[in-house]
């Protein structure tokens, strides 16, 4: 009887130690899986931080481009208003003037077309020439779009 109690106690202790061993092994494998997951999460967080930084940089560039575009649109609107004022003065009859002085009108139209073409080039991104940048007198400027073609010109 004493021997069977000892065997039972030993069996219980053995089963307990085996159970603890299996449990520890399971905890170790779970820990390894959690560590691998933690590494993946950290890598994911780092890549997300890089994406966010890139998006902030791109957003800043977009805002800067938008600001430049708004400035250009405002300058072009000023030029349109100036042209409108020039052509809508009183009772001007352009057809009558063209009949009376066709060479003068042809010269004026050709010069205006050339200047307007340059305005379109500048608005499309063409760089300004030294002559355009340095123009400060009314006789030196592009009268079709002085605000974008002649940045140093200050009208009186």
Secondary structure, DSSP 8 states (H G I E B T S, - for coil): -HHHHHHHHHHHHHHHHHHHHHHHHHHHHHHHHHHHHHHHHHHHHHHHHHHHHHHHHHHHHHHHHHHHHHHHHHHHHHHHHHHHHHH-STT--HHHHHHH-HHHHHHHHHHHHHHHHHHHHHHTT----HHHHH--STTTS-TTSHHHH-TT----
